[in-house]
Amino acid sequence: MIEKDSGFILRRYNFRETSLIASIYTYKFGKIRGIFKGFYSKKREFSSGLDIFSLNEFIFYPKRSEIWLVSHADLVSDYYFLRENISKAKVAAVIFNFIDKTMQLWDRNTYVFNLVNNCLSLLEEERSLKILYIFLIKFLTLSGFEPEFNHCLDCKSALSNDFLFSASKGGLLCRKCSGKIADAGRISAQASKSLLYIQNTDFPLVSRLNSTLQCEEEILSILKSFVSYHFGFDGLANIDIAQKYAGV
């Protein structure tokens, strides 16, 4: 059976002298691994350079084995601006690395595909740090790991200025319910409301969010602890709030 689908190149490595193997996040099949036989012999069937981050249209042969044969690749978008801005490329790399490490092979999720597409489209004009935490919060919501930012997880009391956030518990706790939970740390109402806004607002309106430096520090700290605890992902360790400076 032959299939045609669009997909982002997540990761790639050479195979023997003339071929290439890539992890691809596709619209219809989720993450796949494909082999491009004869890629370096400049076959006309591969008009794309298959660069990391690029969106391509593929023709391939799904089968039961882990690696599928890809017979054709056409470039749709190479997101050229990522080659001109190191900070934006760094954030795109975190997004793609996160997708590659957390998504299982053939786990189809068109919402995640569209999320990546939307975030890359906004990344050209928006600050990279804002797009990163929009991506992470939206991804957590889509994958069923949605943190609770609206009320206490235990007693369901409404958000106030005296709440704490626990990565291990997965959301907010009031001071009374936080008890002896070691990782519960204070979160401001502004940070919680910003996170809740991102969860509940669609593209492109979600990009209208403007947060203070202090609020963004809180958001980044919360997301670092949450994805590290629940996904074992430490790829945010080198992302710093200092990337807030103009044009980044």
N, C-alpha and C positions, 0 to 999 in steps of 0.2 A: 504494500500500500504506500502510495506517495502522498505526502502532505506539503502544504505551503503555509508558512506562518511568519509573523514578525517577531523579532527578538533582540534583546540587548546582550552584548558581549560582556560577561561578568569577569571572565578570567581566560587566559589562553597560554598554551605552551607548545613548543615544537615537538613533533613526533617524527623520528628518523630524520632524513635529510630534506625531504620535499613536502612533508605533510604537517598538519597542525591539528591540535585538539583544543576545543574551547567549551567552557561552561556558558550556556546561553539561557536567559530567562525569556521564555516565549509567551505569547498571548493565550494560545489554546492548550499548551501542554505543560505550562509551568517551567521549572528548570530542567534542562536536558544537557547532556554532554554529546557533542558532535565531533566527528572526525572529517577534516577537509583534505582528502587525498590529493596529492599533487598541487597543493596550494602555492608552494614556492616555485613551481615550474610555470607560473603565470598562466594558468588555464583561463580561458575566456569566460568560463562558467562562474569564476569568482571575480566580479568587478569591484568588490569591496576589499579594503585593506584589513577588515576585521579588527579594527583598533578597539581597545578597551573603551567602554562607555558608548560605543556606536550602536545605533539602531539599524537593523538590516532586515531584509526579507529573504527567507530561506526556503529551499526545497530540500526535503530530507525523507528518510525512510524509517519510520518508527518500527522498533522491534523489541523483543524481550531483553536483549542484552543492554548493558549499562551505556554503551557508546553507540550512537546512531550515525549512519553515513549521511553526510550533507553533500548534495551534488551541485548546489547553486546558491549564490549569495549576492544580493544587490544592496548597495548602500542606500539607506533612507535618510539618515542624518548622522553626522560625525561630531556634532556639538563642538564646533571649532573653538569656541570661546574658552573651553577648558584647557586648551593648549597655550592660551595667552594669560591665564590667571591661575597661579599655583594654588592659592587658597581655595578657589572654587573647585579645582581639580582634586584637592585633598578631601573636600567634603564629598564630592562625587565618588571618590575611592572608598570612603567610609560606607556610603550607601550601598555600593555594589558589593563590597566585602561582606556587609551585614546580610544582604540578600543571599549571597553565595553560601554563607555559613549556616544560615537559619532555615532556608527553604529546602525541603527534601525533593529528590528527583521526581518529576512527573506529578507533583502536587499542584494542580491547576488552580490559579487564583487570578482572574482577570482584574480584580480590584487592585491587587498589588502591582500588576503590570501597569495599569493606568496611573497608580500612585507614582511610580518611578517616572513615567512619561511626564506627568504634571510637574513633578519636582524639578526635573532637568529643564523643562521649558521655562520655569520661573527662575531657575538658578542664574540665568544669564543677566537678569535685571535686578534681582533681589540680593540682599546680603546672604552670604553662604551659610552663616550660622543659623539664621532664621529658617532657612529651607531645611537644614539638617534636623532641627528639632520638630518642625512640622512633619517631615517624613517619618521620624521615629514614633511620634505620638499617633499619627494616622496608621502606621504599620502595626503598632501594638493593638490598636482598636480593631483593625481588620483581622488580626491573627488570633483574637480571642483572649489576649492578655491585657485588655483595657484597664488601666489603673482607675481607681475611683477618686475623682477630684471634687465631688459635689457634696458629699456628706460622710459622716463617720461610718466605717465599715461595720462596726458592731452595733451601736445604738441608733444609727440612722439620723442623728441630730444634724441640723443644717450647718453649712459652712460658716465659720466664724474666724476671727483673728487669732484664735487660740488653738489651732489645729496642728497636728504633727503628721509627717508622711513616713510610712514604712515600706521599703522596697520588698521586704520578705512577706508582708501581709498584702501588698498590692494596692495601697491607697492611703486615704486619710483616716486618722484616728483622733478623736477628741482627747484632751488631756486625761480625762477620767478613764477612758478605755485603753489608753496606751500602756498602762501598767508598767511591766518590766521589760517591754519589747526593746531590745538593745539598739536596733537600728532606727528607731523612731526619732525623727528630727523635725524641728519647727519648720513650717512652710507658711509663707505670707498668703493672705487672701488674694493679693494681686497675682502671684504666681499660680495659685490654684485656679483662679478665674481665667487666666491666660491659657492654661493647659486645657481647661474645660471648653473654652472657645474653639481651640484648634480641633478638639475631638468632635465638636458638633457643627462645624462650619465647612461647607464644601469649597472646592476650588472654583474660581480663582479668588473668591472673597476671603478665604482664610489668610491670604498673603497680606491683607490690610492690617493685620495685628501689629501694633507697635508697643514694644515693651521697654522698660528702663534697663539700664545696665545691671542694676542689682537684681531685677526680676529675671533677666536672662542668665545670670550666674546661678540663681536658684534652679531654674529649669534645667540647665545643663548638668548641674550636680545631681538632681533627681533622676534624670535619664541615664546618667553614667551608672549610678547604683542599681537602677532597675534592670537595665539590659545585662549588666554584669551578673546580677543575682539569678535572673530567670533564664538567660540565654548563654551564660558563660562567655559573653562577648566583651572584650576589653579594648576594642578598636577606637573608643572615644577618649582613651587616656591622653592622647597627644593633641586633642582638640581643646583649644584654650579660648576663654572669653575675650582675650586680647584681639581676636580676629574681628572684633566689632568695628575696627577703624574703617574710615570711609572707603567705599569701593570694594569691600570684601564681602 
